[in-house]
Amino acid sequence: MIKKIFILLTALLLSHKGLAEGENLICIIQSARIKPYNEAVRGFKEICSEKTYKFFLSENSFQEIKSSLKKLKADMMLAIGKDALTFTNGTNGIPIVSLMVINPETIISDKKNIINVPMMISPERQLNVLKKILPTKKNIGIFYNPLNTDFLIKKIKKIDRQAGYKLFTQPVHSPAEVSFKVKGLEKKIDIIWLLPDPTIICSENIEYLLLFSLEHKIPLISFSDKYVEMGALLSMNISPIEMGKQAGRIAKKILSLPKKGKLPQNSEVKEMMISINLKVANNLGIAINKLAKIHDNPKSQIIYKYQITD
């Protein structure tokens, strides 16, 4: 009750205080108070210096937040995380920038007031990186649950042959199916591409895939540094801070437009972080073609990172 009163009073104070001429108000809707989301907000504020007010869906009721939003009359909203995007999806007439959502299309549909900063690097960019780092590897095995990541498989299939790759996609519907499906591909593939699919990335499957990778000398490509630390060959990802910065750049463009102006289209983050486990590369007998100078990470003898913009 005290928290509810505090939120409403703050909203009232902000709405009555008003903004300086030319100043805008951005309401940040954050799904939860967790580190990646906090880092995204930090990146956003590094680029966009407009006044902000933040709500946490994990700490306040939807009704409290809706009441406050009505009073605040924000010029724009920033939705961080799937729950936040779902919450703001019903809002019409105000620009919304969303980020940290894996498959936003299932939520926003054809909404024209929402622009999303992709959480994942496009398949085309990832395949371009693989072509440079592992130029002799052309047969990719991917395991996925159609209920979770079919949208990614469709995107990958559009460009795999154009990029010179042969794709072996294996749908699974339970974690227990993965080891069986992997064994059936061991003589056909020379790369395993790990997608952010909860059916695939349970601890038992990760352990099995890492052992399989080492035993059969088939590199495992992942989407997160933590799997590189565990034994995957490399990962390609975008940091939450960079996603936040891109959201900040988009926000500045939106707020500079005339009312009801067309929202900017290009929302993909240019900077990607590549992490390579050179010890694993050595164990697999793989010579890594470097995209750029790799700077040694002083905290580890295994993980090397560098950032590229293609």
C-alpha positions in Angstrom: 0.0 0.0 0.0 2.8 2.4 0.9 4.6 1.6 -2.3 1.4 2.2 -4.3 0.9 5.6 -2.7 4.6 6.5 -3.3 4.3 5.7 -7.0 1.1 7.7 -7.5 2.5 10.7 -5.6 5.6 10.6 -7.6 3.6 10.5 -10.8 1.5 13.4 -9.7 4.5 15.5 -8.7 6.1 14.9 -12.1 3.0 15.6 -14.0 2.4 18.9 -12.2 6.0 20.0 -12.1 6.1 19.9 -15.9 9.1 19.8 -18.2 11.5 22.5 -19.4 10.9 23.7 -22.9 12.1 21.2 -25.4 12.5 18.5 -22.7 10.9 15.1 -23.1 9.8 12.4 -20.6 10.6 8.8 -21.2 9.0 6.1 -19.1 11.1 3.0 -18.7 9.2 -0.2 -18.1 11.6 -2.9 -16.8 10.4 -6.5 -16.4 12.6 -7.1 -13.4 15.5 -5.6 -11.5 18.3 -7.8 -12.9 21.8 -7.1 -14.0 21.4 -7.4 -17.9 18.3 -5.1 -17.8 20.1 -2.6 -15.5 23.1 -2.6 -17.9 20.7 -1.9 -20.8 19.3 1.1 -19.0 22.8 2.3 -18.3 23.7 2.1 -22.0 20.5 3.9 -22.9 21.2 6.8 -20.5 24.8 7.1 -21.9 23.3 8.1 -25.2 19.9 9.6 -24.4 19.9 12.3 -21.7 16.1 13.0 -21.6 14.3 12.8 -18.3 13.2 9.3 -17.4 10.9 7.6 -14.9 11.3 3.9 -14.2 8.8 1.1 -13.3 9.5 -2.5 -12.4 6.8 -5.0 -13.3 8.2 -7.5 -10.8 7.6 -5.0 -7.9 4.5 -3.1 -8.8 1.0 -4.1 -9.9 0.0 -3.5 -13.5 -2.8 -1.3 -12.4 -0.5 0.9 -10.3 1.8 1.4 -13.3 -1.1 2.1 -15.7 -2.5 4.8 -13.3 0.9 6.4 -13.0 1.5 6.4 -16.8 -1.8 8.1 -17.4 -0.7 11.0 -15.1 2.8 11.2 -16.4 1.9 11.5 -20.1 5.3 10.4 -21.3 6.6 11.2 -24.8 8.0 7.8 -25.3 8.4 4.4 -23.5 11.3 2.0 -23.2 10.2 -1.6 -22.6 13.0 -3.9 -21.3 12.2 -7.6 -21.4 9.4 -9.8 -22.7 6.9 -9.0 -19.8 7.5 -5.2 -20.3 6.9 -5.4 -24.0 3.7 -7.4 -23.4 2.6 -4.8 -20.9 3.2 -1.9 -23.3 1.9 -3.6 -26.3 -1.7 -2.4 -25.6 -0.5 1.2 -25.6 -1.5 3.2 -28.7 -0.4 6.6 -29.9 3.0 6.7 -28.2 6.3 5.5 -29.6 7.8 2.5 -27.8 11.3 1.1 -28.1 11.7 -2.5 -26.9 14.8 -4.5 -26.2 16.0 -7.7 -24.5 13.3 -9.8 -26.2 14.3 -12.9 -28.2 11.2 -13.2 -30.4 9.3 -9.9 -30.3 7.2 -10.6 -33.4 5.0 -12.9 -31.5 4.0 -10.0 -29.2 4.0 -6.8 -31.3 2.6 -8.3 -34.6 2.0 -5.3 -36.9 2.1 -2.6 -34.3 3.5 0.5 -36.0 4.3 2.4 -32.8 6.9 -0.2 -31.6 10.4 -0.6 -32.7 12.5 -3.4 -31.3 16.3 -3.6 -30.9 17.2 -7.2 -31.8 18.6 -9.2 -29.0 20.3 -11.6 -31.4 22.8 -11.1 -34.1 21.2 -11.8 -37.5 21.9 -15.3 -38.9 23.5 -13.7 -42.0 26.0 -11.8 -39.9 26.8 -14.9 -37.8 27.4 -17.0 -40.9 29.7 -14.3 -42.3 31.7 -14.5 -39.1 31.9 -18.3 -39.3 33.1 -18.1 -42.9 36.0 -15.9 -41.8 37.0 -17.8 -38.7 36.3 -21.3 -39.8 36.5 -21.2 -43.6 36.7 -24.9 -44.2 33.6 -25.8 -42.1 30.5 -25.9 -44.2 28.0 -28.5 -42.7 26.1 -27.1 -39.7 23.9 -29.2 -37.3 21.2 -27.3 -35.4 18.9 -28.8 -32.8 15.7 -26.9 -31.9 12.2 -27.2 -30.5 9.8 -25.9 -33.1 7.7 -24.4 -30.3 10.6 -22.2 -29.2 12.9 -21.3 -32.1 11.2 -22.2 -35.3 11.3 -18.5 -36.2 15.1 -18.6 -36.1 15.3 -21.7 -38.2 13.2 -20.1 -40.9 15.6 -17.1 -41.0 18.6 -19.3 -41.2 17.2 -21.4 -44.0 16.7 -18.3 -46.1 20.4 -17.6 -46.3 22.3 -20.9 -45.6 22.8 -22.0 -49.2 23.5 -18.5 -50.4 26.3 -18.3 -47.8 27.7 -21.7 -49.0 26.5 -23.8 -46.1 24.6 -27.0 -45.8 22.2 -27.1 -42.9 21.1 -30.2 -41.0 18.2 -29.1 -38.8 16.9 -31.6 -36.2 13.6 -30.8 -34.4 13.2 -32.1 -30.9 10.3 -31.9 -28.5 12.0 -32.9 -25.2 15.6 -32.6 -23.8 16.0 -36.4 -23.9 15.8 -36.5 -27.7 18.9 -34.4 -28.2 21.6 -37.0 -27.6 19.9 -39.4 -30.0 19.6 -36.8 -32.7 23.2 -35.8 -32.3 24.5 -39.3 -32.8 22.7 -39.5 -36.1 24.6 -36.5 -37.5 28.2 -37.2 -36.3 29.5 -38.1 -39.8 27.5 -35.4 -41.6 28.3 -32.2 -39.7 31.5 -30.2 -38.9 29.8 -27.5 -36.8 27.1 -27.6 -34.1 25.2 -24.3 -33.8 23.6 -23.8 -30.4 20.5 -21.7 -30.4 18.9 -20.0 -27.2 16.3 -22.8 -27.0 15.4 -23.9 -23.5 14.7 -27.4 -24.6 18.3 -27.7 -25.9 20.4 -25.8 -23.4 19.4 -27.7 -20.2 22.6 -28.7 -18.2 22.5 -32.4 -19.2 22.4 -31.5 -23.0 25.1 -28.9 -22.7 27.4 -31.4 -20.9 26.7 -34.0 -23.6 27.2 -31.6 -26.5 30.5 -30.3 -25.1 31.8 -33.9 -24.7 30.6 -34.8 -28.1 32.3 -31.8 -29.6 35.6 -32.7 -28.1 35.4 -36.4 -28.8 34.4 -36.0 -32.5 36.4 -32.7 -33.0 33.2 -30.8 -34.1 33.3 -27.2 -32.8 30.3 -26.0 -30.8 29.2 -22.4 -31.6 27.1 -20.7 -29.0 25.3 -17.4 -28.2 26.8 -16.8 -24.8 30.2 -16.4 -23.2 29.4 -18.8 -20.4 29.3 -21.7 -22.8 32.7 -20.7 -24.2 34.0 -20.8 -20.7 32.6 -24.3 -20.3 34.2 -25.6 -23.5 32.4 -24.3 -26.6 34.7 -23.0 -29.3 33.2 -19.5 -29.7 30.2 -17.3 -29.1 28.8 -14.3 -30.9 26.6 -12.0 -28.9 25.6 -8.4 -28.2 26.1 -6.9 -24.8 23.1 -5.4 -23.0 24.9 -2.1 -22.7 25.3 -2.0 -26.5 21.6 -2.8 -26.9 20.8 0.0 -24.5 23.0 2.4 -26.5 21.2 1.5 -29.7 17.8 2.0 -28.0 19.1 5.5 -26.9 20.1 6.4 -30.5 16.7 5.3 -31.7 15.0 7.3 -28.9 16.8 10.5 -29.9 15.8 10.0 -33.5 12.1 9.4 -32.5 12.0 12.5 -30.2 13.5 14.7 -32.9 10.7 13.7 -35.4 7.5 15.7 -35.8 4.5 14.3 -34.0 3.3 11.0 -35.7 6.5 11.0 -37.8 7.6 7.6 -39.3 9.7 5.6 -36.8 13.3 4.8 -37.8 13.6 1.3 -39.4 17.2 0.2 -38.8 17.4 -1.0 -35.2 20.1 -3.7 -35.3 23.2 -3.2 -33.1 26.4 -3.0 -35.2 28.8 -4.0 -32.5 29.0 -7.7 -31.8 31.3 -9.4 -29.2 33.1 -12.6 -30.3 34.6 -14.8 -27.6 37.0 -17.7 -28.6 38.3 -20.4 -26.5 41.8 -20.9 -28.0 42.5 -23.9 -25.7 39.5 -25.7 -27.1 40.6 -24.7 -30.6 43.9 -26.3 -30.0 42.3 -29.5 -28.6 40.1 -29.7 -31.6 43.0 -29.2 -34.0 41.4 -26.1 -35.4 43.5 -23.2 -36.7 41.5 -20.0 -36.1 41.5 -17.3 -38.8 41.4 -14.1 -36.9 39.0 -11.3 -37.9 41.1 -8.8 -36.1 43.8 -8.6 -33.5 42.6 -10.6 -30.5 43.5 -9.0 -27.3 44.4 -11.3 -24.4 42.0 -11.1 -21.6 44.2 -10.7 -18.5 41.6 -12.5 -16.3 41.8 -15.7 -18.2 44.3 -17.8 -20.2 41.5 -19.3 -22.1 39.0 -16.7 -23.2 39.9 -14.1 -25.8 37.5 -11.4 -26.8 37.3 -8.8 -29.5 34.6 -6.6 -30.8 33.8 -6.0 -34.5 31.2 -4.0 -36.5 31.5 -6.2 -39.6 
